[in-house]
Amino acid sequence: MRTSHVGSFPLDYSYDNVKRAVLDMNRIGVDVPPYPQLRNFVEIYLKPLEDAGCLRSSRGVYFLNIDNIECSKNVKIKVAEAEDTVKIIEEHNIQFNVLRAPVTGPFTLASRIYIPGAGSGGGLSSTCLSKKELVIDLLTNFIINTVKYLVELGYNIVFIDEPVFNYLIGMKRILFGYKEDEVVEILNKISSSYPIEFGVHVCGRLNPKIVEIILSVPKIKYMSIELHDTPTNLELVTKELLEKHDKVLSPGLVSSQKPVIEDVNEVLSLLRSVYRKIQVIDLVSGDCGFGGLKGSLGDKEKEYNVAISKLRTVVDAVKKFKVELK
């Protein structure tokens, strides 16, 4: 049972801040660290598309360049934080055996790209998410190329982050005419692209259909969900269901929204409860990334220290629990 982190921290992007987060994760004993996401998790992946001319942005809103869609095949992909992390690990001779890459999935990226003429006030129906062919042809292939880039950097676990699933996938139907097997196929196409481990992370309150779809993706190994702020998510998963689909639960055990450091015994108690029911557990983390803590205390240092302390609490709780299991 290893500890990990979903990705973001409440710091502004700079090489020194990436270095700080990497060294702190090593210091507190995180087993499978991600590259620290210090920019918006959507912007990180849309910026290369903008630089290639596939998109244009206006006041932080992205619009599709419908005359240059094919450019996505030749995008020069660069994730500064991911490259910084590898360099820092090498410079400081840090011994991480596994590195995690949080990658924003094609559905969530599509939900943030508006179609020219549709305006930006029509919600998801004005975005590329409403055009199935754009998700399949443009963004899925772009994410596969992004995975290739990250694997070549040295990352060996990729988590596809799809928070938009909570809006796209309902109990009875999926918006915009998507079929369940189409969503499964897109996720499987990405997770079959390279012989590494893949997971899917969805934050917030899930429904049975979201869980069913994730479990149905053959090449996905880990399902990362929040259990601290949304404990009812645990009702949707059983040990038998995970074993049937050859999946592992990656539980979130501390809040990613509340700027309060949880007591280690509280986290340990939650971990015991999850293990009693599930048993197939790995990559224990917080509910989500900690980027949402930015601005919560009006002091960047305090916000970052809360984030690191939350991660330390996860690490300490897992260590205590592993002793109990012996």
C-alpha positions as CSV (number, residue, x, y, z in Angstrom):
1,M,0.0,0.0,0.0
2,R,1.7,3.2,-1.3
3,T,1.0,6.9,-0.8
4,S,0.6,9.4,-3.6
5,H,-0.9,12.8,-4.4
6,V,-3.4,13.8,-7.1
7,G,-1.2,16.6,-8.3
8,S,-1.7,20.3,-7.5
9,F,-0.4,22.6,-4.8
10,P,-1.5,26.1,-3.8
11,L,1.7,27.7,-5.2
12,D,2.4,29.9,-8.3
13,Y,4.4,28.3,-11.0
14,S,8.2,28.7,-10.8
15,Y,11.1,26.3,-11.0
16,D,11.9,27.0,-7.3
17,N,8.3,26.2,-6.3
18,V,8.3,23.0,-8.2
19,K,11.6,22.2,-6.5
20,R,10.2,23.0,-3.1
21,A,7.2,20.7,-3.6
22,V,9.3,17.8,-5.0
23,L,11.8,18.0,-2.1
24,D,9.0,18.3,0.4
25,M,7.2,15.2,-1.0
26,N,10.5,13.3,-0.7
27,R,11.1,14.6,2.8
28,I,7.7,13.5,4.2
29,G,7.9,10.1,2.4
30,V,5.3,10.2,-0.4
31,D,5.9,6.9,-2.3
32,V,4.6,7.8,-5.7
33,P,4.8,11.6,-6.2
34,P,3.3,13.4,-9.2
35,Y,4.9,16.3,-10.9
36,P,3.5,19.2,-8.9
37,Q,0.8,21.0,-10.9
38,L,1.2,24.7,-10.2
39,R,-0.8,26.0,-13.1
40,N,-4.5,25.4,-13.9
41,F,-4.8,21.7,-14.7
42,V,-6.7,22.5,-17.9
43,E,-4.4,25.4,-19.0
44,I,-1.3,23.1,-18.7
45,Y,-2.6,21.0,-21.6
46,L,-4.5,23.5,-23.7
47,K,-1.5,25.9,-23.9
48,P,0.4,23.7,-26.3
49,L,-2.7,23.5,-28.5
50,E,-2.9,27.3,-28.4
51,D,0.8,27.7,-29.2
52,A,0.3,25.4,-32.3
53,G,-2.6,27.5,-33.5
54,C,-5.3,24.9,-32.8
55,L,-6.9,27.2,-30.3
56,R,-7.0,30.9,-29.5
57,S,-7.7,32.3,-26.1
58,S,-9.4,35.5,-25.0
59,R,-9.3,36.6,-21.3
60,G,-8.6,33.0,-20.2
61,V,-11.3,31.5,-22.4
62,Y,-10.3,29.1,-25.1
63,F,-11.9,28.9,-28.6
64,L,-11.4,26.2,-31.3
65,N,-9.7,27.3,-34.5
66,I,-12.0,25.4,-36.8
67,D,-9.7,26.1,-39.8
68,N,-6.7,24.5,-38.2
69,I,-8.0,21.4,-36.5
70,E,-5.4,19.1,-38.1
71,C,-2.6,21.0,-36.4
72,S,-3.2,18.9,-33.3
73,K,-1.3,16.0,-34.9
74,N,1.9,18.0,-34.9
75,V,1.7,19.9,-31.6
76,K,5.0,20.3,-29.7
77,I,4.0,19.2,-26.2
78,K,5.7,20.6,-23.2
79,V,4.7,20.5,-19.6
80,A,7.2,22.6,-17.7
81,E,6.4,21.2,-14.3
82,A,6.9,17.6,-15.6
83,E,10.3,18.5,-17.1
84,D,11.3,20.5,-14.0
85,T,10.5,17.6,-11.7
86,V,12.7,15.1,-13.6
87,K,15.6,17.5,-13.6
88,I,15.2,18.2,-9.9
89,I,15.1,14.5,-9.1
90,E,18.3,13.9,-11.0
91,E,20.1,16.9,-9.6
92,H,19.3,15.9,-6.0
93,N,19.7,12.1,-6.6
94,I,16.3,11.4,-5.2
95,Q,15.3,7.7,-5.3
96,F,11.7,7.6,-6.5
97,N,11.0,4.3,-8.2
98,V,7.7,5.4,-9.6
99,L,6.6,8.8,-10.9
100,R,2.9,9.8,-11.4
101,A,1.7,12.1,-14.2
102,P,-1.7,13.7,-13.8
103,V,-3.1,14.2,-17.3
104,T,-6.3,16.1,-17.9
105,G,-8.6,13.9,-19.9
106,P,-10.1,14.6,-23.3
107,F,-13.6,15.1,-22.0
108,T,-12.6,17.7,-19.5
109,L,-10.4,19.5,-22.0
110,A,-13.2,19.5,-24.5
111,S,-15.5,21.1,-21.9
112,R,-13.2,24.1,-21.7
113,I,-12.9,24.7,-25.4
114,Y,-15.7,26.8,-26.9
115,I,-16.8,26.5,-30.5
116,P,-16.7,29.8,-32.4
117,G,-20.1,31.3,-32.9
118,A,-21.6,29.3,-30.1
119,G,-20.6,31.9,-27.5
120,S,-19.4,31.1,-24.0
121,G,-22.7,31.5,-22.2
122,G,-24.3,28.3,-23.4
123,G,-22.6,26.0,-20.9
124,L,-21.3,22.7,-22.0
125,S,-23.5,22.7,-25.2
126,S,-21.3,25.6,-26.5
127,T,-18.1,23.6,-26.1
128,C,-16.3,20.9,-28.0
129,L,-17.7,18.3,-25.5
130,S,-21.0,18.6,-27.4
131,K,-19.2,17.5,-30.6
132,K,-18.3,13.8,-30.2
133,E,-16.0,13.8,-33.3
134,L,-13.8,16.5,-31.8
135,V,-13.3,14.6,-28.6
136,I,-12.4,11.4,-30.5
137,D,-10.4,12.8,-33.4
138,L,-8.8,15.9,-31.9
139,L,-8.3,15.5,-28.1
140,T,-8.0,11.8,-27.6
141,N,-5.1,11.6,-30.1
142,F,-3.5,14.7,-28.5
143,I,-3.7,13.0,-25.1
144,I,-2.1,9.9,-26.5
145,N,0.8,12.0,-27.8
146,T,1.0,13.7,-24.4
147,V,1.3,10.3,-22.7
148,K,4.1,9.4,-25.0
149,Y,5.9,12.6,-24.1
150,L,5.5,12.0,-20.4
151,V,6.6,8.3,-20.7
152,E,9.7,9.4,-22.5
153,L,10.5,11.8,-19.7
154,G,10.3,8.9,-17.2
155,Y,6.8,8.9,-15.8
156,N,5.4,5.4,-15.4
157,I,1.9,5.9,-13.9
158,V,-0.5,8.1,-15.7
159,F,-3.8,9.3,-14.1
160,I,-6.5,10.6,-16.5
161,D,-8.3,13.3,-14.6
162,E,-11.9,13.7,-15.7
163,P,-13.9,15.9,-13.2
164,V,-16.4,16.7,-16.0
165,F,-17.8,13.2,-15.7
166,N,-19.9,14.4,-12.8
167,Y,-21.7,16.7,-15.3
168,L,-21.5,14.6,-18.4
169,I,-22.5,11.2,-17.1
170,G,-25.9,10.9,-15.3
171,M,-27.6,8.0,-13.7
172,K,-29.9,7.4,-16.6
173,R,-28.2,9.0,-19.6
174,I,-25.0,10.6,-20.9
175,L,-25.2,14.1,-22.4
176,F,-24.7,14.9,-26.1
177,G,-25.5,11.4,-27.3
178,Y,-22.4,9.6,-26.0
179,K,-22.9,5.9,-25.5
180,E,-21.3,4.1,-22.5
181,D,-19.1,2.0,-24.8
182,E,-17.9,5.1,-26.6
183,V,-16.6,6.6,-23.3
184,V,-15.0,3.3,-22.4
185,E,-13.4,3.0,-25.8
186,I,-11.9,6.5,-25.6
187,L,-10.4,5.8,-22.1
188,N,-9.2,2.4,-23.2
189,K,-7.5,3.8,-26.4
190,I,-5.5,6.2,-24.2
191,S,-4.7,3.6,-21.5
192,S,-3.7,1.0,-24.2
193,S,-1.3,3.4,-25.9
194,Y,1.8,2.5,-23.8
195,P,2.8,-0.4,-21.5
196,I,2.6,1.5,-18.2
197,E,0.0,1.7,-15.5
198,F,-3.1,4.0,-15.9
199,G,-5.7,5.3,-13.5
200,V,-8.7,7.5,-13.6
201,H,-9.4,10.2,-11.1
202,V,-12.8,11.8,-10.7
203,C,-13.4,14.1,-7.7
204,G,-16.8,15.0,-6.1
205,R,-19.8,12.9,-5.6
206,L,-20.0,10.0,-8.0
207,N,-23.0,8.0,-9.3
208,P,-23.1,4.3,-10.1
209,K,-22.9,4.9,-13.9
210,I,-19.5,6.7,-13.6
211,V,-18.1,3.9,-11.5
212,E,-19.5,1.3,-13.9
213,I,-17.8,3.0,-16.9
214,I,-14.4,3.3,-15.2
215,L,-14.5,-0.3,-14.1
216,S,-15.3,-1.3,-17.6
217,V,-12.1,0.1,-19.1
218,P,-9.8,-3.0,-19.5
219,K,-6.5,-1.2,-19.3
220,I,-7.3,1.1,-16.4
221,K,-5.8,-0.3,-13.1
222,Y,-6.6,2.4,-10.5
223,M,-9.8,4.2,-9.7
224,S,-9.1,7.4,-7.6
225,I,-12.1,8.8,-5.7
226,E,-12.6,11.1,-2.8
227,L,-13.8,9.6,0.4
228,H,-13.1,12.2,3.1
229,D,-15.6,14.9,2.0
230,T,-17.8,12.4,0.2
231,P,-17.8,9.2,2.2
232,T,-21.0,8.0,0.4
233,N,-18.7,7.2,-2.6
234,L,-17.6,4.1,-0.8
235,E,-21.1,2.7,-1.1
236,L,-20.6,2.4,-4.8
237,V,-17.6,0.1,-4.7
238,T,-17.1,-3.4,-3.3
239,K,-14.1,-5.7,-3.1
240,E,-15.9,-8.2,-5.3
241,L,-16.6,-5.6,-8.0
242,L,-13.0,-4.4,-8.0
243,E,-11.6,-7.9,-8.2
244,K,-14.0,-8.8,-11.0
245,H,-12.7,-6.0,-13.1
246,D,-9.1,-6.3,-11.9
247,K,-9.1,-2.8,-10.4
248,V,-7.5,-1.2,-7.4
249,L,-9.1,1.6,-5.3
250,S,-7.0,4.7,-4.7
251,P,-8.9,6.4,-1.9
252,G,-8.8,10.1,-1.0
253,L,-8.6,10.4,2.8
254,V,-8.1,14.1,3.5
255,S,-10.1,17.1,2.3
256,S,-8.8,19.0,-0.7
257,Q,-11.2,21.9,0.0
258,K,-11.0,22.6,3.7
259,P,-7.8,24.4,4.9
260,V,-7.7,22.4,8.1
261,I,-5.1,19.7,8.9
262,E,-6.9,16.5,9.7
263,D,-5.9,14.5,12.8
264,V,-3.9,11.4,11.9
265,N,-6.2,9.2,14.0
266,E,-9.2,10.5,12.0
267,V,-7.5,9.6,8.8
268,L,-6.3,6.2,10.2
269,S,-9.9,5.4,11.2
270,L,-11.2,6.2,7.7
271,L,-8.4,4.0,6.2
272,R,-9.4,1.1,8.4
273,S,-13.0,1.4,7.3
274,V,-12.1,1.5,3.6
275,Y,-9.7,-1.4,4.0
276,R,-12.3,-3.5,5.9
277,K,-14.7,-3.2,2.9
278,I,-12.3,-3.1,0.0
279,Q,-8.8,-4.5,0.8
280,V,-7.5,-3.9,-2.7
281,I,-6.1,-0.4,-2.0
282,D,-3.0,1.4,-3.3
283,L,-1.8,5.0,-4.0
284,V,-3.6,6.5,-1.0
285,S,-3.9,10.3,-1.3
286,G,-6.1,13.3,-0.6
287,D,-9.5,13.7,-2.1
288,C,-8.1,15.7,-5.0
289,G,-5.2,18.1,-5.6
290,F,-4.6,21.0,-3.2
291,G,-4.7,23.8,-5.8
292,G,-8.2,24.7,-4.5
293,L,-6.7,25.8,-1.2
294,K,-5.1,28.8,-3.0
295,G,-6.6,31.9,-1.5
296,S,-8.4,30.1,1.3
297,L,-6.3,31.6,4.0
298,G,-5.1,34.8,2.3
299,D,-1.5,33.7,2.9
300,K,0.3,31.5,0.3
301,E,2.8,30.1,2.9
302,K,0.1,29.0,5.3
303,E,-1.9,27.5,2.4
304,Y,1.1,25.5,1.1
305,N,2.0,24.4,4.6
306,V,-1.5,23.1,5.2
307,A,-1.3,21.1,1.9
308,I,2.0,19.5,2.8
309,S,0.8,18.8,6.3
310,K,-2.3,17.1,4.9
311,L,0.0,14.9,2.8
312,R,2.2,14.1,5.8
313,T,-0.9,13.0,7.7
314,V,-1.8,10.6,4.8
315,V,1.7,9.2,4.9
316,D,1.7,8.8,8.7
317,A,-1.7,7.2,8.7
318,V,-0.7,4.6,6.1
319,K,2.5,3.9,8.0
320,K,0.6,3.3,11.2
321,F,-1.9,1.1,9.3
322,K,0.7,-1.0,7.7
323,V,2.2,-1.7,11.2
324,E,-1.3,-2.8,12.3
325,L,-1.5,-5.3,9.4
326,K,1.7,-7.1,10.3
